[in-house]
Amino acid sequence: MIMRKYNLIALSIIFLFFSSCSRGSVPGRIDRLKAERDMALNGDKPVEIGKKSKKSKPKHTDNKTRGGAGDHAPEPVKADPYYVDTAYANQTYERLATAYADTILEKPARDIKDVEYGDSFVGTTNFNLRKPQYVIIHHTAQSSLKQTLHTFTLERTQVSAHYVISRDGKVQHMLNDYLRAWQAGNGKWNNITDMNSCSIGIELDNNGFEPFTDKQIDALIAVLQGLKERFDIPQANFIGHGDYAPLRKNDPNVHFPWAKLAEKGFGYWYGDTSGVEVPADFNEYLALRIIGYDVSNVSKAIVAFRRHFCGTESGDKVLSPKERKILYKLYTKYL
């Protein structure tokens, strides 16, 4: 009986171990990867958890020979400021995705205070995943793709996006489209104030001041086409981060080719305004609001509108006659 008892305990331990492996959450794995990443960021070589790194003592050399031809003092190790620990990032992604998958598999909670629930759970047979309704386009405002990937794989930055597109047109798909990225933040478009919950975020590798490359825009259009077809996103719902958050953001910058995207069906454009006559009673405030802008600060809304549709960066609080024509032409498309 004693031997049988020990065999059952041993089998239980083995089962738990392999169950843990199959879920991608082997105990200590994430801690070890995190420690290795911290070592790399600090310019040190990774060491095993629980072991102390052995630092060699400096050798004393004669002042007469120090720095001579025979002296090969090691150069100090310089930390890579944009080190991307892919293994740690992917392990964390899998751990979080597994946790959310487990949440979805659970039966709906029965824990609302003062609610009397039925005796037994009956699940509906009619449901699917929520789908995004908007696409928000950003520029990274960073110096390289590597820096952006570094930023998006550090928990402390609290920022992410579904896609990052490099200058050479290569696409990094960093988050499942059905999951919520932390990319839009505080803002308002129409009546939406939580854009993260209903949008896809796409970051373009760009420092915020330079033009976008042709390969980058071609890759973006291909991604947008796929998203539009899969989620049936309306043409009007492809906007910039600066449109949604004009009080604090200006991306994508004035070099972004919104007209080219509109030709493909992503966002509206105004077209020819040479024959447009703006009515005397035209209300700019109302027009901006109908397009989608938050007009609680109308001057900021005008700046964002001008950046997107006129391709200029200006803090002027008043629209020019030419800009009024553009706004009026657009306003009629959104009615």
Salt bridges, closest charged atoms under 4 A:
GLU36 OE2 - ARG32 NH1 2.86
ASP38 OD1 - ARG37 NE 3.92
GLU48 OE1 - LYS51 NZ 3.58
ASP80 OD2 - LYS146 NZ 2.77
ASP102 OD1 - ARG23 NH2 2.38
GLU155 OE1 - ARG37 NH1 3.47
ASP177 OD1 - HIS173 NE2 2.93
ASP177 OD2 - ARG230 NH2 2.61
ASP194 OD1 - ARG180 NH2 2.91
GLU203 OE2 - HIS138 ND1 3.71
ASP205 OD2 - ARG167 NH1 2.56
GLU210 OE2 - ARG167 NH2 2.32
ASP218 OD1 - LYS260 NZ 3.65
ASP243 OD2 - HIS308 ND1 2.70
ASP251 OD2 - HIS138 ND1 3.36
ASP251 OD1 - HIS241 ND1 3.29
GLU284 OE2 - ARG324 NH1 2.50
GLU313 OE1 - ARG307 NE 2.77
GLU323 OE2 - ARG306 NE 2.85
